[in-house]
Amino acid sequence: MTSTRGRRALIGCGAAGSIGFLILFHLDAATREGFVLLRHGPSLLMLGPGGWVQIVNFMVCGALMIACSAGLRAAGAGRWGPRLMAVYGGAMIGTAAFVTDPQLGFPPGTPSDRLPGTNAPETWHATLHTVAVMVLYAAATAACAVFARRFRAQEGGRLWAAGLVVNAVAAPVVLVVGAFYLQTESVGSRWFQLADGIAGRIIIPLGWVWAAAVSVRYLRTTPGSERNAPLARTDGRR
């Protein structure tokens, strides 16, 4: 059995991983030559000189999410929520193991209109990278739905549940529209470039903030917290 302190430490990995990832990503993005926040996604920072920083960032964050899933399972967070958190973490590690291809002017020296899979060949590892990203967001979306259902049944959990529902609806919509439409059209249009850039900035927090919210919620309501509010148990099969 995991001790209360150990369980809370594992759960806290979710918040630490999410927040740490976003901070390091933005610091790296601000200092990497040629990287444009309104044009390039986090995955491109794995390429070129200094690319190891984001590779490590993704891998460490993924490992912390898997640790968080163990803490949630020990805290009685049901069956599917912790499992989906683990899949989410594993997919994050997968995105770092299989890096994407140079595109859209990054790293410097790459043609600004190059978009593998559209107007240039795509490598096998870039294809696996895309699959990992899709699994990551699918797991995040499903986890948001599962935890929202649990939180809704708990005292003081309705607002938390509402936030997760919004995340679960918005993430797949923004991802699909951005990745499969806006990004393709952005090659020849500044307006689509702007729209794609905005979608890219929205999808990043949607992919990580939810995990921090789940982690914080359980830290606030499991034994050992100052509030020590009891969790309302729902069907343990979820």
C-alpha contacts under 8 A as a table, 3 or more apart, distances in Angstrom:
res1	aa1	res2	aa2	distance
1	M	74	A	7.94
2	T	6	G	6.02
2	T	7	R	5.80
2	T	74	A	6.83
3	S	6	G	5.05
3	S	7	R	5.93
4	T	7	R	5.10
4	T	8	R	6.15
4	T	223	P	7.05
4	T	224	G	6.74
5	R	8	R	5.22
5	R	9	A	6.14
5	R	224	G	7.43
6	G	9	A	5.02
6	G	10	L	6.28
6	G	71	G	7.95
7	R	10	L	5.20
7	R	11	I	6.26
7	R	71	G	4.88
7	R	72	L	7.72
7	R	74	A	6.63
7	R	75	A	6.96
8	R	11	I	5.01
8	R	12	G	6.00
8	R	71	G	6.72
8	R	219	L	6.44
8	R	224	G	7.86
9	A	12	G	5.06
9	A	13	C	6.57
9	A	71	G	7.61
10	L	13	C	5.28
10	L	14	G	7.70
10	L	67	A	5.52
10	L	68	C	4.87
10	L	69	S	7.79
10	L	70	A	6.83
10	L	71	G	4.70
10	L	72	L	7.83
11	I	14	G	5.92
11	I	15	A	7.86
11	I	67	A	7.35
11	I	68	C	4.45
11	I	69	S	7.20
11	I	70	A	7.69
11	I	71	G	4.78
11	I	72	L	5.97
11	I	215	S	5.62
11	I	218	Y	7.35
11	I	219	L	6.96
12	G	15	A	5.46
12	G	16	A	6.23
12	G	68	C	6.74
12	G	215	S	5.85
12	G	216	V	7.16
12	G	219	L	7.03
13	C	16	A	4.98
13	C	17	G	5.68
13	C	64	L	5.18
13	C	65	M	6.49
13	C	67	A	6.54
13	C	68	C	5.28
13	C	215	S	7.64
14	G	17	G	5.29
14	G	18	S	6.18
14	G	64	L	6.25
14	G	65	M	5.33
14	G	67	A	7.84
14	G	68	C	5.22
14	G	211	A	5.76
14	G	212	A	5.42
14	G	214	V	7.74
14	G	215	S	5.32
15	A	18	S	5.31
15	A	19	I	6.02
15	A	211	A	6.57
15	A	212	A	3.87
15	A	213	A	7.15
15	A	215	S	5.56
15	A	216	V	6.55
16	A	19	I	5.47
16	A	20	G	5.70
16	A	64	L	7.90
16	A	212	A	7.41
17	G	20	G	5.19
17	G	21	F	5.86
17	G	60	V	7.51
17	G	61	C	4.76
17	G	62	G	7.75
17	G	64	L	5.70
17	G	65	M	6.84
17	G	212	A	7.85
18	S	21	F	5.19
18	S	22	L	6.37
18	S	61	C	6.78
18	S	208	W	5.35
18	S	209	V	6.35
18	S	211	A	6.63
18	S	212	A	5.78
19	I	22	L	5.29
19	I	23	I	6.22
19	I	208	W	7.86
19	I	209	V	7.52
19	I	212	A	7.11
20	G	23	I	5.20
20	G	24	L	6.11
20	G	61	C	7.88
21	F	24	L	5.33
21	F	25	F	5.97
21	F	57	N	6.13
21	F	58	F	7.30
21	F	61	C	6.36
22	L	25	F	5.09
22	L	26	H	6.21
22	L	205	P	7.79
22	L	208	W	7.81
23	I	26	H	5.40
23	I	27	L	6.19
24	L	27	L	5.07
24	L	28	D	5.96
24	L	57	N	7.32
25	F	28	D	5.18
25	F	29	A	5.98
25	F	42	P	6.94
25	F	54	Q	7.04
25	F	57	N	7.76
26	H	29	A	4.91
26	H	30	A	6.05
27	L	30	A	5.23
27	L	31	T	6.52
28	D	31	T	5.33
28	D	32	R	6.05
28	D	45	L	7.81
28	D	53	V	7.83
28	D	54	Q	7.90
29	A	32	R	5.50
29	A	35	F	6.20
29	A	36	V	7.53
29	A	37	L	6.98
29	A	45	L	7.30
30	A	35	F	7.64
32	R	35	F	5.77
32	R	45	L	7.98
33	E	108	P	7.43
34	G	105	G	7.69
34	G	106	F	6.48
34	G	107	P	6.73
34	G	108	P	5.69
35	F	39	R	7.91
35	F	40	H	6.50
35	F	45	L	7.79
35	F	106	F	6.64
35	F	107	P	7.57
36	V	39	R	5.26
36	V	40	H	5.65
37	L	40	H	5.65
37	L	41	G	7.25
37	L	197	G	7.26
37	L	201	R	7.56
38	L	194	L	6.89
38	L	196	D	7.69
38	L	197	G	4.05
38	L	198	I	6.41
38	L	200	G	7.22
38	L	201	R	7.07
39	R	104	L	7.79
39	R	193	Q	6.83
39	R	194	L	7.66
39	R	196	D	7.21
39	R	197	G	4.95
39	R	200	G	7.79
40	H	44	L	6.67
40	H	104	L	7.45
40	H	106	F	7.67
40	H	197	G	7.39
40	H	200	G	7.80
41	G	44	L	5.84
41	G	45	L	7.62
41	G	200	G	6.51
42	P	45	L	5.56
42	P	46	M	7.68
42	P	54	Q	7.80
43	S	46	M	5.70
43	S	47	L	7.90
43	S	54	Q	7.71
43	S	95	T	7.84
43	S	99	V	7.27
43	S	100	T	6.68
44	L	47	L	5.60
44	L	100	T	6.88
44	L	101	D	7.76
44	L	102	P	7.03
44	L	103	Q	7.97
44	L	106	F	6.93
44	L	107	P	7.52
45	L	48	G	7.54
45	L	50	G	7.92
45	L	51	G	5.54
45	L	54	Q	6.01
46	M	50	G	7.54
46	M	51	G	3.89
46	M	52	W	6.08
46	M	53	V	7.13
46	M	54	Q	5.18
46	M	55	I	5.55
46	M	96	A	7.62
46	M	99	V	6.78
47	L	50	G	7.51
47	L	51	G	4.65
47	L	52	W	7.85
47	L	99	V	7.62
47	L	100	T	7.92
47	L	101	D	7.97
47	L	102	P	7.16
47	L	107	P	6.53
48	G	51	G	5.38
48	G	107	P	5.77
49	P	52	W	7.89
50	G	53	V	5.88
51	G	54	Q	5.81
51	G	55	I	6.54
52	W	55	I	4.90
52	W	56	V	6.05
53	V	56	V	5.34
53	V	57	N	6.11
54	Q	57	N	4.63
54	Q	58	F	6.04
54	Q	96	A	7.90
55	I	58	F	5.38
55	I	59	M	6.23
55	I	96	A	5.02
55	I	97	A	7.69
56	V	59	M	5.05
56	V	60	V	5.89
56	V	96	A	7.65
57	N	60	V	5.41
57	N	61	C	6.06
58	F	61	C	5.22
58	F	62	G	6.02
58	F	92	M	5.98
58	F	93	I	6.04
58	F	95	T	7.46
58	F	96	A	5.95
59	M	62	G	5.09
59	M	63	A	6.20
59	M	92	M	6.65
59	M	93	I	4.63
59	M	96	A	6.28
60	V	63	A	5.10
60	V	64	L	6.20
60	V	93	I	7.87
61	C	64	L	5.06
61	C	65	M	6.27
61	C	89	G	7.25
61	C	92	M	7.52
61	C	93	I	7.99
62	G	65	M	5.12
62	G	66	I	6.42
62	G	88	Y	7.38
62	G	89	G	3.91
62	G	90	G	5.97
62	G	91	A	7.46
62	G	92	M	5.07
62	G	93	I	5.30
63	A	66	I	5.15
63	A	67	A	6.30
63	A	89	G	6.13
63	A	90	G	7.40
63	A	93	I	7.37
64	L	67	A	4.92
64	L	68	C	6.09
64	L	89	G	7.38
65	M	68	C	4.86
65	M	69	S	6.20
65	M	85	M	6.37
65	M	86	A	6.36
65	M	88	Y	7.32
65	M	89	G	4.90
66	I	69	S	5.04
66	I	70	A	6.59
66	I	85	M	6.62
66	I	86	A	4.55
66	I	87	V	7.77
66	I	88	Y	7.94
66	I	89	G	5.34
66	I	90	G	7.14
67	A	70	A	5.22
67	A	71	G	6.54
67	A	86	A	7.92
68	C	71	G	5.03
68	C	72	L	6.16
68	C	82	P	7.92
68	C	85	M	7.58
68	C	86	A	7.97
68	C	215	S	7.59
69	S	72	L	5.06
69	S	73	R	6.13
69	S	81	G	7.93
69	S	82	P	4.48
69	S	83	R	6.73
69	S	85	M	5.45
69	S	86	A	5.53
70	A	73	R	5.15
70	A	74	A	6.25
70	A	82	P	6.88
71	G	74	A	5.08
71	G	75	A	6.14
72	L	75	A	4.94
72	L	76	G	6.45
72	L	77	A	5.30
72	L	82	P	5.83
72	L	218	Y	7.82
73	R	76	G	5.33
73	R	77	A	5.44
73	R	78	G	6.60
73	R	79	R	7.09
73	R	82	P	5.63
74	A	77	A	7.47
75	A	222	T	7.22
76	G	236	G	7.95
77	A	81	G	6.72
77	A	82	P	6.90
77	A	236	G	7.86
78	G	81	G	6.23
78	G	82	P	7.13
78	G	235	D	7.45
78	G	236	G	4.80
78	G	237	R	6.22
78	G	238	R	5.39
79	R	82	P	6.21
79	R	83	R	6.55
79	R	236	G	6.40
79	R	237	R	5.55
79	R	238	R	5.11
80	W	83	R	4.98
80	W	84	L	5.98
80	W	143	A	7.64
80	W	146	V	7.18
80	W	237	R	7.36
80	W	238	R	5.06
81	G	84	L	5.30
81	G	85	M	6.25
81	G	143	A	5.46
81	G	146	V	5.89
81	G	147	F	6.24
81	G	238	R	7.03
82	P	85	M	4.98
82	P	86	A	6.25
83	R	86	A	5.11
83	R	87	V	6.33
84	L	87	V	4.97
84	L	88	Y	6.03
84	L	139	A	5.47
84	L	140	A	7.22
84	L	142	A	7.20
84	L	143	A	5.60
85	M	88	Y	4.98
85	M	89	G	6.27
85	M	139	A	7.10
85	M	140	A	7.26
85	M	143	A	6.67
86	A	89	G	5.08
86	A	90	G	6.12
87	V	90	G	5.00
87	V	91	A	6.05
87	V	135	V	7.97
87	V	136	L	7.35
87	V	139	A	6.39
88	Y	91	A	5.23
88	Y	92	M	6.29
88	Y	135	V	7.26
88	Y	136	L	4.89
88	Y	137	Y	7.51
88	Y	139	A	5.33
88	Y	140	A	6.21
89	G	92	M	5.06
89	G	93	I	6.45
89	G	136	L	7.55
90	G	93	I	5.17
90	G	94	G	6.29
91	A	94	G	4.78
91	A	95	T	6.34
91	A	132	A	5.13
91	A	133	V	6.84
91	A	135	V	6.15
91	A	136	L	5.09
92	M	95	T	5.24
92	M	96	A	6.81
92	M	132	A	7.00
92	M	133	V	7.27
92	M	136	L	6.24
93	I	96	A	5.31
93	I	97	A	6.26
94	G	97	A	4.92
94	G	98	F	6.20
94	G	129	H	6.92
94	G	132	A	5.71
95	T	98	F	5.47
95	T	99	V	6.29
95	T	128	L	7.76
95	T	129	H	4.90
95	T	130	T	7.59
95	T	132	A	5.40
95	T	133	V	6.29
96	A	99	V	5.73
96	A	129	H	7.67
97	A	129	H	7.93
98	F	125	H	4.97
98	F	126	A	6.46
98	F	128	L	6.20
98	F	129	H	5.12
99	V	125	H	6.18
99	V	126	A	5.82
99	V	129	H	5.81
100	T	125	H	6.66
100	T	126	A	4.11
100	T	127	T	7.58
100	T	129	H	5.85
100	T	130	T	7.60
101	D	116	P	7.01
101	D	122	E	7.07
101	D	123	T	7.03
101	D	126	A	5.68
102	P	105	G	7.58
102	P	106	F	5.83
102	P	107	P	6.24
102	P	110	T	6.48
102	P	114	R	7.98
103	Q	106	F	5.56
103	Q	107	P	7.53
103	Q	110	T	6.27
103	Q	111	P	7.08
103	Q	112	S	6.99
103	Q	113	D	7.44
103	Q	114	R	5.11
103	Q	115	L	5.26
103	Q	116	P	6.83
104	L	110	T	6.92
104	L	111	P	6.35
104	L	112	S	4.28
104	L	113	D	5.34
104	L	114	R	5.29
104	L	115	L	6.20
104	L	187	V	7.90
105	G	108	P	6.00
105	G	109	G	6.62
105	G	110	T	4.57
105	G	111	P	5.00
105	G	112	S	3.83
105	G	113	D	7.03
105	G	114	R	7.22
106	F	109	G	7.03
106	F	110	T	5.51
106	F	111	P	7.91
106	F	112	S	7.56
107	P	110	T	5.91
110	T	114	R	7.25
111	P	114	R	5.34
113	D	187	V	5.32
113	D	188	G	7.65
114	R	119	N	6.51
114	R	120	A	6.50
114	R	187	V	7.79
115	L	118	T	5.58
115	L	119	N	5.73
115	L	120	A	6.02
115	L	184	T	7.67
115	L	187	V	7.71
116	P	119	N	5.99
116	P	120	A	4.42
116	P	121	P	5.27
116	P	122	E	4.85
117	G	120	A	5.80
117	G	121	P	5.64
117	G	122	E	5.26
118	T	121	P	7.69
118	T	184	T	7.10
122	E	126	A	6.36
122	E	127	T	6.87
123	T	126	A	5.23
123	T	127	T	6.45
124	W	127	T	5.11
124	W	128	L	6.37
125	H	128	L	5.02
125	H	129	H	6.05
126	A	129	H	4.83
126	A	130	T	6.28
127	T	130	T	5.17
127	T	131	V	6.37
128	L	131	V	4.97
128	L	132	A	6.14
129	H	132	A	5.09
129	H	133	V	6.27
130	T	133	V	5.06
130	T	134	M	6.26
131	V	134	M	5.14
131	V	135	V	6.23
132	A	135	V	5.08
132	A	136	L	6.03
133	V	136	L	4.95
133	V	137	Y	6.34
134	M	137	Y	5.33
134	M	138	A	6.02
135	V	138	A	4.99
135	V	139	A	5.97
136	L	139	A	5.34
136	L	140	A	6.18
137	Y	140	A	4.88
137	Y	141	T	5.99
137	Y	171	A	7.25
137	Y	172	P	7.07
137	Y	207	G	6.49
138	A	141	T	5.15
138	A	142	A	6.19
138	A	172	P	7.50
139	A	142	A	5.19
139	A	143	A	5.93
140	A	143	A	5.08
140	A	144	C	6.10
140	A	168	A	7.55
140	A	207	G	6.85
140	A	210	W	7.87
141	T	144	C	5.19
141	T	145	A	6.49
141	T	167	N	7.26
141	T	168	A	4.55
141	T	169	V	7.55
141	T	171	A	6.95
141	T	172	P	7.25
142	A	145	A	5.17
142	A	146	V	6.30
142	A	168	A	7.12
143	A	146	V	5.05
143	A	147	F	6.05
144	C	147	F	5.34
144	C	148	A	5.83
144	C	164	L	5.10
144	C	165	V	6.49
144	C	167	N	7.03
144	C	168	A	5.60
144	C	210	W	7.07
145	A	148	A	5.10
145	A	149	R	6.31
145	A	164	L	6.81
145	A	165	V	6.19
145	A	168	A	6.31
146	V	149	R	5.35
146	V	150	R	6.59
146	V	238	R	7.08
147	F	150	R	5.01
147	F	151	F	6.02
147	F	161	A	7.22
147	F	164	L	7.58
147	F	214	V	7.45
148	A	151	F	5.12
148	A	152	R	5.98
148	A	160	W	7.12
148	A	161	A	4.05
148	A	162	A	6.99
148	A	164	L	5.67
148	A	165	V	6.37
149	R	152	R	5.27
149	R	153	A	6.77
149	R	161	A	6.79
150	R	153	A	5.48
150	R	154	Q	6.81
150	R	161	A	7.88
150	R	233	R	7.90
150	R	234	T	6.51
151	F	154	Q	5.10
151	F	155	E	7.97
151	F	157	G	4.64
151	F	158	R	6.31
151	F	160	W	6.65
151	F	161	A	5.40
152	R	155	E	7.85
152	R	157	G	5.26
152	R	158	R	4.66
152	R	160	W	7.75
152	R	161	A	5.46
153	A	157	G	7.03
153	A	158	R	7.63
153	A	232	A	6.52
153	A	233	R	8.00
153	A	234	T	7.24
154	Q	157	G	5.16
154	Q	158	R	7.48
154	Q	231	L	6.20
154	Q	232	A	4.92
154	Q	233	R	7.83
155	E	158	R	7.69
155	E	231	L	7.75
155	E	232	A	7.21
156	G	159	L	7.26
157	G	160	W	5.24
157	G	161	A	6.10
158	R	161	A	4.94
158	R	162	A	6.11
159	L	162	A	5.02
159	L	163	G	6.33
160	W	163	G	5.25
160	W	164	L	6.43
160	W	213	A	7.73
160	W	217	R	7.83
161	A	164	L	5.16
161	A	165	V	6.21
162	A	165	V	5.08
162	A	166	V	6.30
163	G	166	V	5.21
163	G	167	N	6.30
164	L	167	N	4.94
164	L	168	A	6.04
164	L	210	W	6.55
165	V	168	A	4.95
165	V	169	V	6.23
166	V	169	V	5.28
166	V	170	A	5.97
167	N	170	A	5.21
167	N	171	A	5.76
167	N	206	L	6.07
167	N	210	W	7.14
168	A	171	A	5.80
168	A	172	P	7.21
169	V	172	P	6.46
169	V	173	V	6.80
170	A	173	V	5.31
170	A	174	V	6.01
170	A	206	L	7.74
171	A	174	V	5.40
171	A	175	L	5.99
171	A	203	I	6.22
171	A	206	L	5.82
171	A	207	G	7.11
172	P	175	L	5.04
172	P	176	V	5.96
173	V	176	V	5.45
173	V	177	V	6.06
174	V	177	V	5.33
174	V	178	G	5.72
174	V	199	A	6.18
174	V	202	I	7.60
174	V	203	I	6.32
175	L	178	G	5.21
175	L	179	A	5.77
175	L	199	A	7.72
175	L	203	I	6.43
176	V	179	A	5.33
176	V	180	F	5.62
176	V	181	Y	7.50
177	V	180	F	5.64
177	V	181	Y	5.29
177	V	182	L	6.26
178	G	181	Y	5.69
178	G	182	L	4.76
178	G	183	Q	5.80
178	G	196	D	5.77
178	G	199	A	5.90
178	G	200	G	7.09
179	A	182	L	6.45
179	A	183	Q	5.53
179	A	184	T	7.48
180	F	183	Q	6.52
180	F	184	T	6.50
181	Y	184	T	5.40
181	Y	185	E	6.19
182	L	185	E	5.19
182	L	186	S	5.87
182	L	192	F	5.90
182	L	193	Q	7.43
182	L	195	A	6.80
182	L	196	D	5.14
183	Q	186	S	5.02
183	Q	187	V	7.10
183	Q	192	F	7.42
183	Q	193	Q	7.18
183	Q	196	D	5.63
184	T	187	V	6.07
185	E	188	G	6.27
185	E	189	S	6.64
185	E	192	F	6.05
185	E	193	Q	7.79
186	S	189	S	5.06
186	S	190	R	6.57
186	S	191	W	7.38
186	S	192	F	4.46
186	S	193	Q	4.41
186	S	194	L	7.97
186	S	196	D	6.83
187	V	193	Q	7.29
189	S	192	F	5.28
189	S	193	Q	6.19
190	R	193	Q	4.79
190	R	194	L	6.23
191	W	194	L	5.14
191	W	195	A	6.28
192	F	195	A	4.91
192	F	196	D	5.85
193	Q	196	D	5.07
193	Q	197	G	6.00
194	L	197	G	5.00
194	L	198	I	6.23
195	A	198	I	5.17
195	A	199	A	6.21
196	D	199	A	5.06
196	D	200	G	6.07
197	G	200	G	4.99
197	G	201	R	6.33
198	I	201	R	5.15
198	I	202	I	6.35
199	A	202	I	5.10
199	A	203	I	6.12
200	G	203	I	5.29
200	G	204	I	6.46
201	R	204	I	5.67
201	R	205	P	7.45
202	I	205	P	6.12
202	I	206	L	6.53
203	I	206	L	5.00
203	I	207	G	6.14
204	I	207	G	5.28
204	I	208	W	6.80
205	P	208	W	5.26
205	P	209	V	5.39
206	L	209	V	5.92
206	L	210	W	6.73
207	G	210	W	7.03
208	W	211	A	5.73
208	W	212	A	7.01
209	V	212	A	5.19
209	V	213	A	6.29
210	W	213	A	4.98
210	W	214	V	6.26
211	A	214	V	5.18
211	A	215	S	6.16
212	A	215	S	5.06
212	A	216	V	6.06
213	A	216	V	5.17
213	A	217	R	6.03
214	V	217	R	5.16
214	V	218	Y	6.33
215	S	218	Y	5.39
215	S	219	L	6.19
216	V	219	L	4.98
216	V	220	R	6.15
217	R	220	R	5.20
217	R	221	T	6.36
218	Y	221	T	5.11
218	Y	222	T	5.71
219	L	222	T	5.73
219	L	225	S	6.33
220	R	225	S	5.54
220	R	226	E	7.29
220	R	227	R	6.27
220	R	228	N	6.86
220	R	229	A	7.44
221	T	225	S	6.54
221	T	227	R	6.56
221	T	228	N	5.35
221	T	229	A	4.78
221	T	230	P	6.18
221	T	231	L	6.41
222	T	225	S	6.19
222	T	228	N	5.84
222	T	229	A	6.72
222	T	230	P	6.74
222	T	231	L	7.06
223	P	228	N	5.23
223	P	229	A	7.64
223	P	230	P	7.76
224	G	228	N	6.29
225	S	228	N	4.93
233	R	236	G	7.52
235	D	238	R	6.11
